[in-house]
Structures are given as C-alpha cells and as structure tokens.
Amino acid sequence: MEILWQDRKRPFLGLPISFTKYILGEKCLYIRTGFLNITEDEVRLYRIIDITLKRSLGQRILGIGTIVCHSSDETMKKFEIKHIKRPRQTKELLSELIEQQRHANRVFNRENIAVDENNYDDEDAETADEL
C-alpha cells in the first residue's frame, strides 16, 4: 500500500500527543487508535458520500481542523478525522481520491427524488420498485 497522506490527531495545542493515526492510501482510509490494544478501522474511498471541513476559532489559531465524513460503510457511517494539520489541503486530496475511486469502481450516487404524496398512486409505486 502506498501512503499518500498520514497524520496524527492533535488534541492539545496542535501537538500530536495522541494514539490516533490517520493513513490515506489510494483506495482506503485507515484510522488506527490505541496504544496497547490497537483498533484499525478501514473505509473504502468510493463509499464516502460527503465530506465537510469544520474549524473552530481555536483550531484556526492552531492551524488544525476536523474533516467530517459520511459514508455508506456499515461500520463507519459517520466518522471524523480530528485535529489534523493542513485540513483544507487534506480535504481536497481526499475529495480527488474519492472521485477517482468512484469512477474506477463505477459507483454513482442517486439523489433523493421528492415525491408529491397527493399524486402518488399504485403505478408510481411499481415504477419506484423497479428503480
């Protein structure tokens, strides 16, 4: 696995004094936590649906931020890449890799379609079932 980016959670004054490590490869994002007992979560990039950058005033002063991710992965529906350096550049890199993996795996998201409840009949139900 080629590592494209990695960082540690920086919870105290932007210092990497933590046992949480983030590793980004070409196809997966790994979140490794723990010191004696280690847990490593993995999410395939094409499963990530949405990412958001959050930066509080304190995080902006320290030059760190948090990326919030929503995915279709069963075990990691919502997760955060907390208190990392260069969060904007990391978010952009993550976005590019997600799009590359979606294209490579031919994964496309369907947008929610609003249905007018007053005009919904059995024929619409059959059409919805076929989708």
Rosetta constraint file for C-alpha pairs under 8 A:
AtomPair CA 1 CA 25 HARMONIC 6.52 0.50
AtomPair CA 1 CA 26 HARMONIC 7.76 0.50
AtomPair CA 2 CA 25 HARMONIC 5.77 0.50
AtomPair CA 2 CA 26 HARMONIC 6.86 0.50
AtomPair CA 3 CA 23 HARMONIC 6.78 0.50
AtomPair CA 3 CA 24 HARMONIC 5.92 0.50
AtomPair CA 3 CA 25 HARMONIC 4.79 0.50
AtomPair CA 3 CA 26 HARMONIC 7.42 0.50
AtomPair CA 4 CA 23 HARMONIC 7.84 0.50
AtomPair CA 4 CA 24 HARMONIC 5.67 0.50
AtomPair CA 4 CA 25 HARMONIC 5.41 0.50
AtomPair CA 4 CA 26 HARMONIC 6.93 0.50
AtomPair CA 5 CA 23 HARMONIC 6.03 0.50
AtomPair CA 5 CA 24 HARMONIC 5.10 0.50
AtomPair CA 5 CA 25 HARMONIC 7.17 0.50
AtomPair CA 5 CA 90 HARMONIC 7.93 0.50
AtomPair CA 6 CA 21 HARMONIC 7.28 0.50
AtomPair CA 6 CA 22 HARMONIC 5.36 0.50
AtomPair CA 6 CA 23 HARMONIC 4.42 0.50
AtomPair CA 6 CA 24 HARMONIC 6.06 0.50
AtomPair CA 7 CA 21 HARMONIC 5.93 0.50
AtomPair CA 7 CA 22 HARMONIC 5.36 0.50
AtomPair CA 7 CA 23 HARMONIC 6.86 0.50
AtomPair CA 7 CA 84 HARMONIC 6.57 0.50
AtomPair CA 7 CA 85 HARMONIC 7.51 0.50
AtomPair CA 8 CA 16 HARMONIC 5.64 0.50
AtomPair CA 8 CA 18 HARMONIC 6.88 0.50
AtomPair CA 8 CA 19 HARMONIC 7.60 0.50
AtomPair CA 8 CA 20 HARMONIC 5.77 0.50
AtomPair CA 8 CA 21 HARMONIC 4.40 0.50
AtomPair CA 8 CA 22 HARMONIC 6.00 0.50
AtomPair CA 8 CA 84 HARMONIC 6.64 0.50
AtomPair CA 9 CA 16 HARMONIC 5.90 0.50
AtomPair CA 9 CA 17 HARMONIC 7.49 0.50
AtomPair CA 9 CA 18 HARMONIC 5.93 0.50
AtomPair CA 9 CA 19 HARMONIC 7.60 0.50
AtomPair CA 9 CA 20 HARMONIC 5.56 0.50
AtomPair CA 9 CA 21 HARMONIC 6.35 0.50
AtomPair CA 9 CA 22 HARMONIC 7.71 0.50
AtomPair CA 9 CA 81 HARMONIC 7.64 0.50
AtomPair CA 9 CA 82 HARMONIC 5.71 0.50
AtomPair CA 9 CA 83 HARMONIC 5.23 0.50
AtomPair CA 9 CA 84 HARMONIC 5.77 0.50
AtomPair CA 10 CA 14 HARMONIC 4.83 0.50
AtomPair CA 10 CA 15 HARMONIC 4.96 0.50
AtomPair CA 10 CA 16 HARMONIC 4.37 0.50
AtomPair CA 10 CA 17 HARMONIC 6.17 0.50
AtomPair CA 10 CA 18 HARMONIC 6.58 0.50
AtomPair CA 10 CA 64 HARMONIC 7.96 0.50
AtomPair CA 10 CA 82 HARMONIC 7.52 0.50
AtomPair CA 10 CA 83 HARMONIC 5.00 0.50
AtomPair CA 10 CA 84 HARMONIC 6.18 0.50
AtomPair CA 11 CA 15 HARMONIC 6.86 0.50
AtomPair CA 11 CA 16 HARMONIC 7.22 0.50
AtomPair CA 11 CA 17 HARMONIC 7.07 0.50
AtomPair CA 11 CA 18 HARMONIC 7.16 0.50
AtomPair CA 11 CA 83 HARMONIC 6.13 0.50
AtomPair CA 12 CA 16 HARMONIC 7.67 0.50
AtomPair CA 12 CA 17 HARMONIC 7.01 0.50
AtomPair CA 13 CA 62 HARMONIC 6.67 0.50
AtomPair CA 14 CA 59 HARMONIC 7.95 0.50
AtomPair CA 14 CA 62 HARMONIC 5.79 0.50
AtomPair CA 14 CA 63 HARMONIC 7.52 0.50
AtomPair CA 14 CA 64 HARMONIC 6.69 0.50
AtomPair CA 14 CA 83 HARMONIC 7.27 0.50
AtomPair CA 14 CA 84 HARMONIC 7.99 0.50
AtomPair CA 14 CA 85 HARMONIC 7.96 0.50
AtomPair CA 19 CA 32 HARMONIC 7.87 0.50
AtomPair CA 19 CA 33 HARMONIC 5.51 0.50
AtomPair CA 19 CA 34 HARMONIC 5.25 0.50
AtomPair CA 19 CA 35 HARMONIC 6.03 0.50
AtomPair CA 20 CA 31 HARMONIC 7.01 0.50
AtomPair CA 20 CA 32 HARMONIC 5.63 0.50
AtomPair CA 20 CA 33 HARMONIC 4.35 0.50
AtomPair CA 20 CA 34 HARMONIC 6.62 0.50
AtomPair CA 21 CA 31 HARMONIC 5.90 0.50
AtomPair CA 21 CA 32 HARMONIC 5.13 0.50
AtomPair CA 21 CA 33 HARMONIC 6.42 0.50
AtomPair CA 22 CA 29 HARMONIC 7.34 0.50
AtomPair CA 22 CA 30 HARMONIC 5.84 0.50
AtomPair CA 22 CA 31 HARMONIC 4.81 0.50
AtomPair CA 22 CA 32 HARMONIC 6.41 0.50
AtomPair CA 22 CA 81 HARMONIC 7.29 0.50
AtomPair CA 23 CA 29 HARMONIC 5.87 0.50
AtomPair CA 23 CA 30 HARMONIC 5.07 0.50
AtomPair CA 23 CA 31 HARMONIC 6.53 0.50
AtomPair CA 24 CA 28 HARMONIC 6.24 0.50
AtomPair CA 24 CA 29 HARMONIC 4.60 0.50
AtomPair CA 24 CA 30 HARMONIC 6.35 0.50
AtomPair CA 25 CA 29 HARMONIC 6.15 0.50
AtomPair CA 26 CA 97 HARMONIC 6.88 0.50
AtomPair CA 27 CA 44 HARMONIC 5.92 0.50
AtomPair CA 27 CA 45 HARMONIC 5.66 0.50
AtomPair CA 27 CA 46 HARMONIC 7.79 0.50
AtomPair CA 27 CA 97 HARMONIC 7.74 0.50
AtomPair CA 27 CA 101 HARMONIC 6.69 0.50
AtomPair CA 28 CA 42 HARMONIC 6.50 0.50
AtomPair CA 28 CA 43 HARMONIC 5.61 0.50
AtomPair CA 28 CA 44 HARMONIC 4.41 0.50
AtomPair CA 28 CA 45 HARMONIC 5.24 0.50
AtomPair CA 29 CA 42 HARMONIC 5.70 0.50
AtomPair CA 29 CA 43 HARMONIC 5.44 0.50
AtomPair CA 29 CA 44 HARMONIC 6.48 0.50
AtomPair CA 29 CA 45 HARMONIC 6.64 0.50
AtomPair CA 30 CA 40 HARMONIC 6.52 0.50
AtomPair CA 30 CA 41 HARMONIC 5.59 0.50
AtomPair CA 30 CA 42 HARMONIC 4.54 0.50
AtomPair CA 30 CA 43 HARMONIC 6.67 0.50
AtomPair CA 31 CA 40 HARMONIC 5.54 0.50
AtomPair CA 31 CA 41 HARMONIC 5.13 0.50
AtomPair CA 31 CA 42 HARMONIC 6.49 0.50
AtomPair CA 32 CA 38 HARMONIC 6.82 0.50
AtomPair CA 32 CA 39 HARMONIC 5.67 0.50
AtomPair CA 32 CA 40 HARMONIC 4.25 0.50
AtomPair CA 32 CA 41 HARMONIC 6.40 0.50
AtomPair CA 33 CA 38 HARMONIC 5.62 0.50
AtomPair CA 33 CA 39 HARMONIC 5.30 0.50
AtomPair CA 33 CA 40 HARMONIC 6.42 0.50
AtomPair CA 34 CA 38 HARMONIC 4.45 0.50
AtomPair CA 34 CA 39 HARMONIC 6.34 0.50
AtomPair CA 43 CA 47 HARMONIC 7.11 0.50
AtomPair CA 43 CA 48 HARMONIC 7.77 0.50
AtomPair CA 43 CA 73 HARMONIC 6.75 0.50
AtomPair CA 43 CA 76 HARMONIC 7.17 0.50
AtomPair CA 44 CA 48 HARMONIC 7.32 0.50
AtomPair CA 45 CA 97 HARMONIC 7.13 0.50
AtomPair CA 45 CA 98 HARMONIC 5.09 0.50
AtomPair CA 45 CA 101 HARMONIC 6.35 0.50
AtomPair CA 45 CA 102 HARMONIC 7.75 0.50
AtomPair CA 46 CA 98 HARMONIC 5.46 0.50
AtomPair CA 46 CA 99 HARMONIC 7.31 0.50
AtomPair CA 46 CA 101 HARMONIC 5.12 0.50
AtomPair CA 46 CA 102 HARMONIC 4.74 0.50
AtomPair CA 46 CA 105 HARMONIC 7.37 0.50
AtomPair CA 46 CA 107 HARMONIC 7.00 0.50
AtomPair CA 47 CA 71 HARMONIC 5.38 0.50
AtomPair CA 47 CA 72 HARMONIC 5.28 0.50
AtomPair CA 47 CA 73 HARMONIC 6.18 0.50
AtomPair CA 48 CA 69 HARMONIC 6.79 0.50
AtomPair CA 48 CA 70 HARMONIC 5.92 0.50
AtomPair CA 48 CA 71 HARMONIC 4.05 0.50
AtomPair CA 48 CA 72 HARMONIC 6.42 0.50
AtomPair CA 48 CA 73 HARMONIC 7.77 0.50
AtomPair CA 48 CA 98 HARMONIC 6.98 0.50
AtomPair CA 49 CA 69 HARMONIC 7.53 0.50
AtomPair CA 49 CA 70 HARMONIC 5.61 0.50
AtomPair CA 49 CA 71 HARMONIC 4.97 0.50
AtomPair CA 49 CA 72 HARMONIC 6.83 0.50
AtomPair CA 49 CA 109 HARMONIC 7.99 0.50
AtomPair CA 50 CA 69 HARMONIC 5.79 0.50
AtomPair CA 50 CA 70 HARMONIC 5.19 0.50
AtomPair CA 50 CA 71 HARMONIC 6.93 0.50
AtomPair CA 51 CA 67 HARMONIC 6.61 0.50
AtomPair CA 51 CA 68 HARMONIC 5.55 0.50
AtomPair CA 51 CA 69 HARMONIC 4.51 0.50
AtomPair CA 51 CA 70 HARMONIC 6.44 0.50
AtomPair CA 51 CA 91 HARMONIC 7.62 0.50
AtomPair CA 51 CA 95 HARMONIC 7.80 0.50
AtomPair CA 52 CA 67 HARMONIC 5.56 0.50
AtomPair CA 52 CA 68 HARMONIC 5.05 0.50
AtomPair CA 52 CA 69 HARMONIC 6.56 0.50
AtomPair CA 53 CA 65 HARMONIC 7.10 0.50
AtomPair CA 53 CA 66 HARMONIC 5.91 0.50
AtomPair CA 53 CA 67 HARMONIC 4.59 0.50
AtomPair CA 53 CA 68 HARMONIC 6.33 0.50
AtomPair CA 53 CA 87 HARMONIC 7.32 0.50
AtomPair CA 53 CA 88 HARMONIC 7.20 0.50
AtomPair CA 53 CA 91 HARMONIC 7.13 0.50
AtomPair CA 54 CA 65 HARMONIC 6.05 0.50
AtomPair CA 54 CA 66 HARMONIC 5.20 0.50
AtomPair CA 54 CA 67 HARMONIC 6.15 0.50
AtomPair CA 54 CA 68 HARMONIC 7.31 0.50
AtomPair CA 55 CA 59 HARMONIC 5.54 0.50
AtomPair CA 55 CA 60 HARMONIC 6.01 0.50
AtomPair CA 55 CA 64 HARMONIC 7.34 0.50
AtomPair CA 55 CA 65 HARMONIC 4.82 0.50
AtomPair CA 55 CA 66 HARMONIC 6.30 0.50
AtomPair CA 56 CA 60 HARMONIC 6.18 0.50
AtomPair CA 56 CA 65 HARMONIC 7.53 0.50
AtomPair CA 57 CA 61 HARMONIC 6.27 0.50
AtomPair CA 58 CA 62 HARMONIC 6.30 0.50
AtomPair CA 59 CA 63 HARMONIC 5.93 0.50
AtomPair CA 59 CA 64 HARMONIC 4.97 0.50
AtomPair CA 59 CA 65 HARMONIC 5.61 0.50
AtomPair CA 59 CA 83 HARMONIC 7.41 0.50
AtomPair CA 60 CA 64 HARMONIC 6.07 0.50
AtomPair CA 60 CA 65 HARMONIC 7.06 0.50
AtomPair CA 63 CA 85 HARMONIC 6.31 0.50
AtomPair CA 63 CA 86 HARMONIC 6.92 0.50
AtomPair CA 64 CA 83 HARMONIC 5.43 0.50
AtomPair CA 64 CA 84 HARMONIC 5.10 0.50
AtomPair CA 64 CA 85 HARMONIC 4.65 0.50
AtomPair CA 64 CA 86 HARMONIC 6.27 0.50
AtomPair CA 64 CA 87 HARMONIC 6.25 0.50
AtomPair CA 65 CA 82 HARMONIC 6.69 0.50
AtomPair CA 65 CA 83 HARMONIC 4.89 0.50
AtomPair CA 65 CA 84 HARMONIC 5.51 0.50
AtomPair CA 65 CA 85 HARMONIC 6.83 0.50
AtomPair CA 65 CA 86 HARMONIC 7.51 0.50
AtomPair CA 65 CA 87 HARMONIC 5.29 0.50
AtomPair CA 66 CA 80 HARMONIC 6.62 0.50
AtomPair CA 66 CA 81 HARMONIC 5.54 0.50
AtomPair CA 66 CA 82 HARMONIC 4.41 0.50
AtomPair CA 66 CA 83 HARMONIC 5.19 0.50
AtomPair CA 66 CA 84 HARMONIC 6.45 0.50
AtomPair CA 66 CA 87 HARMONIC 6.76 0.50
AtomPair CA 67 CA 80 HARMONIC 5.65 0.50
AtomPair CA 67 CA 81 HARMONIC 5.05 0.50
AtomPair CA 67 CA 82 HARMONIC 6.51 0.50
AtomPair CA 67 CA 87 HARMONIC 7.10 0.50
AtomPair CA 67 CA 91 HARMONIC 6.91 0.50
AtomPair CA 68 CA 78 HARMONIC 7.33 0.50
AtomPair CA 68 CA 79 HARMONIC 6.06 0.50
AtomPair CA 68 CA 80 HARMONIC 4.52 0.50
AtomPair CA 68 CA 81 HARMONIC 6.46 0.50
AtomPair CA 69 CA 78 HARMONIC 5.66 0.50
AtomPair CA 69 CA 79 HARMONIC 5.42 0.50
AtomPair CA 69 CA 80 HARMONIC 6.01 0.50
AtomPair CA 69 CA 81 HARMONIC 7.88 0.50
AtomPair CA 70 CA 77 HARMONIC 5.60 0.50
AtomPair CA 70 CA 78 HARMONIC 4.52 0.50
AtomPair CA 70 CA 79 HARMONIC 6.69 0.50
AtomPair CA 71 CA 76 HARMONIC 6.76 0.50
AtomPair CA 71 CA 77 HARMONIC 4.89 0.50
AtomPair CA 71 CA 78 HARMONIC 6.27 0.50
AtomPair CA 72 CA 76 HARMONIC 7.76 0.50
AtomPair CA 72 CA 77 HARMONIC 5.89 0.50
AtomPair CA 73 CA 77 HARMONIC 5.53 0.50
AtomPair CA 86 CA 90 HARMONIC 6.24 0.50
AtomPair CA 87 CA 91 HARMONIC 6.00 0.50
AtomPair CA 88 CA 92 HARMONIC 6.30 0.50
AtomPair CA 89 CA 93 HARMONIC 6.19 0.50
AtomPair CA 90 CA 94 HARMONIC 6.05 0.50
AtomPair CA 91 CA 95 HARMONIC 6.07 0.50
AtomPair CA 92 CA 96 HARMONIC 6.26 0.50
AtomPair CA 93 CA 97 HARMONIC 6.26 0.50
AtomPair CA 94 CA 98 HARMONIC 6.05 0.50
AtomPair CA 95 CA 99 HARMONIC 6.28 0.50
AtomPair CA 96 CA 100 HARMONIC 6.25 0.50
AtomPair CA 97 CA 101 HARMONIC 6.13 0.50
AtomPair CA 98 CA 102 HARMONIC 6.10 0.50
AtomPair CA 99 CA 103 HARMONIC 6.12 0.50
AtomPair CA 100 CA 104 HARMONIC 6.07 0.50
AtomPair CA 101 CA 105 HARMONIC 5.92 0.50
AtomPair CA 102 CA 106 HARMONIC 5.64 0.50
AtomPair CA 102 CA 107 HARMONIC 4.80 0.50
AtomPair CA 102 CA 108 HARMONIC 6.89 0.50
AtomPair CA 103 CA 107 HARMONIC 6.37 0.50
AtomPair CA 115 CA 120 HARMONIC 7.27 0.50
AtomPair CA 116 CA 120 HARMONIC 6.40 0.50
AtomPair CA 120 CA 124 HARMONIC 6.04 0.50
AtomPair CA 120 CA 125 HARMONIC 7.53 0.50
AtomPair CA 121 CA 125 HARMONIC 6.49 0.50
AtomPair CA 122 CA 126 HARMONIC 6.34 0.50
AtomPair CA 123 CA 127 HARMONIC 6.37 0.50
AtomPair CA 124 CA 128 HARMONIC 6.12 0.50
AtomPair CA 125 CA 129 HARMONIC 6.20 0.50
AtomPair CA 126 CA 130 HARMONIC 6.43 0.50
AtomPair CA 127 CA 131 HARMONIC 6.65 0.50
